Amino acid sequence: MAYVIAQPCVGVKDSACVEVCPVDCIYTTPDAPMYYIHPDECIDCAACEPVCPVTAIFSQDQVPDKWKEFIATNRDWFTGKDLAALKKK
């Protein structure tokens, strides 16, 4: 089960979560409004959750009901993206 980044990250994009992720599964682009966790790369270690300054990261089964759509938002953001190119940035 992967972790999910939800609404509180929108417009904030604090990179503390990226810095602690041991598998580099958190991505963004300059034009993206937030960070996204790749659901197939996330190892469910929870390292990112406590460092998020806006409490935007949740275990997929713990995402608050009001932000459940962010489960699909995180997954769908990766559709058609070249992950190798994103990792180089």
C-alpha positions as a Markdown table, in Angstrom:
| # | Residue | x | y | z |
|---|---|---|---|---|
| 1 | Met | 0.0 | 0.0 | 0.0 |
| 2 | Ala | 1.5 | 3.3 | -1.1 |
| 3 | Tyr | 1.5 | 6.7 | 0.6 |
| 4 | Val | -0.5 | 9.5 | -1.0 |
| 5 | Ile | 0.0 | 13.3 | -1.1 |
| 6 | Ala | -3.2 | 15.2 | -0.7 |
| 7 | Gln | -4.6 | 18.8 | -1.0 |
| 8 | Pro | -2.5 | 20.5 | 1.7 |
| 9 | Cys | 0.5 | 20.2 | -0.6 |
| 10 | Val | -1.1 | 22.1 | -3.5 |
| 11 | Gly | 0.7 | 25.4 | -3.9 |
| 12 | Val | 3.2 | 24.6 | -1.2 |
| 13 | Lys | 5.6 | 22.0 | -2.7 |
| 14 | Asp | 7.9 | 21.8 | 0.3 |
| 15 | Ser | 10.6 | 19.3 | -0.7 |
| 16 | Ala | 11.2 | 17.8 | 2.8 |
| 17 | Cys | 9.5 | 14.6 | 1.8 |
| 18 | Val | 11.7 | 14.2 | -1.3 |
| 19 | Glu | 14.8 | 14.6 | 0.7 |
| 20 | Val | 14.0 | 11.7 | 3.1 |
| 21 | Cys | 12.5 | 9.3 | 0.6 |
| 22 | Pro | 14.9 | 6.3 | 0.5 |
| 23 | Val | 13.6 | 5.1 | -3.0 |
| 24 | Asp | 13.1 | 8.5 | -4.7 |
| 25 | Cys | 9.4 | 7.8 | -5.5 |
| 26 | Ile | 8.2 | 11.4 | -5.0 |
| 27 | Tyr | 8.1 | 13.5 | -8.1 |
| 28 | Thr | 7.0 | 16.9 | -9.5 |
| 29 | Thr | 7.6 | 19.2 | -12.4 |
| 30 | Pro | 7.9 | 22.9 | -12.4 |
| 31 | Asp | 4.4 | 23.4 | -13.7 |
| 32 | Ala | 2.8 | 20.8 | -11.3 |
| 33 | Pro | 0.9 | 22.3 | -8.4 |
| 34 | Met | 2.2 | 19.7 | -5.9 |
| 35 | Tyr | 4.4 | 16.6 | -5.3 |
| 36 | Tyr | 3.2 | 13.1 | -6.2 |
| 37 | Ile | 4.1 | 9.7 | -4.9 |
| 38 | His | 4.5 | 6.9 | -7.4 |
| 39 | Pro | 2.2 | 4.1 | -6.1 |
| 40 | Asp | 4.4 | 1.3 | -7.6 |
| 41 | Glu | 7.7 | 2.7 | -6.3 |
| 42 | Cys | 6.6 | 3.6 | -2.8 |
| 43 | Ile | 7.8 | 1.0 | -0.3 |
| 44 | Asp | 5.4 | 2.1 | 2.4 |
| 45 | Cys | 8.2 | 3.1 | 4.8 |
| 46 | Ala | 6.5 | 6.2 | 6.0 |
| 47 | Ala | 9.7 | 8.3 | 6.1 |
| 48 | Cys | 8.0 | 11.1 | 4.3 |
| 49 | Glu | 4.9 | 11.4 | 6.4 |
| 50 | Pro | 6.4 | 13.0 | 9.6 |
| 51 | Val | 8.5 | 15.6 | 7.8 |
| 52 | Cys | 5.7 | 17.1 | 5.7 |
| 53 | Pro | 5.2 | 20.6 | 7.1 |
| 54 | Val | 1.6 | 20.8 | 6.0 |
| 55 | Thr | 0.5 | 17.2 | 6.9 |
| 56 | Ala | -0.4 | 16.3 | 3.4 |
| 57 | Ile | 0.9 | 12.8 | 3.3 |
| 58 | Phe | -1.2 | 9.8 | 4.3 |
| 59 | Ser | -1.1 | 6.0 | 4.0 |
| 60 | Gln | -3.5 | 5.2 | 1.2 |
| 61 | Asp | -6.0 | 3.6 | 3.6 |
| 62 | Gln | -5.8 | 6.6 | 5.9 |
| 63 | Val | -6.5 | 9.4 | 3.4 |
| 64 | Pro | -9.3 | 11.6 | 4.9 |
| 65 | Asp | -12.6 | 11.2 | 3.0 |
| 66 | Lys | -12.5 | 14.8 | 1.8 |
| 67 | Trp | -9.3 | 14.1 | 0.0 |
| 68 | Lys | -9.9 | 10.5 | -1.3 |
| 69 | Glu | -9.7 | 11.8 | -4.9 |
| 70 | Phe | -6.0 | 12.4 | -4.4 |
| 71 | Ile | -5.4 | 8.6 | -4.4 |
| 72 | Ala | -6.3 | 8.7 | -8.1 |
| 73 | Thr | -4.6 | 12.1 | -8.6 |
| 74 | Asn | -1.3 | 10.7 | -7.5 |
| 75 | Arg | -1.6 | 7.5 | -9.6 |
| 76 | Asp | -2.9 | 9.3 | -12.7 |
| 77 | Trp | -0.3 | 12.0 | -12.7 |
| 78 | Phe | 2.3 | 9.4 | -13.8 |
| 79 | Thr | 0.4 | 8.3 | -16.9 |
| 80 | Gly | 2.5 | 9.0 | -19.9 |
| 81 | Lys | 5.4 | 10.5 | -18.0 |
| 82 | Asp | 9.0 | 9.4 | -18.6 |
| 83 | Leu | 10.1 | 8.6 | -15.1 |
| 84 | Ala | 13.8 | 8.4 | -16.1 |
| 85 | Ala | 13.6 | 12.0 | -17.4 |
| 86 | Leu | 11.9 | 13.1 | -14.2 |
| 87 | Lys | 14.5 | 11.5 | -12.0 |
| 88 | Lys | 17.3 | 13.5 | -13.7 |
| 89 | Lys | 15.7 | 16.8 | -12.7 |
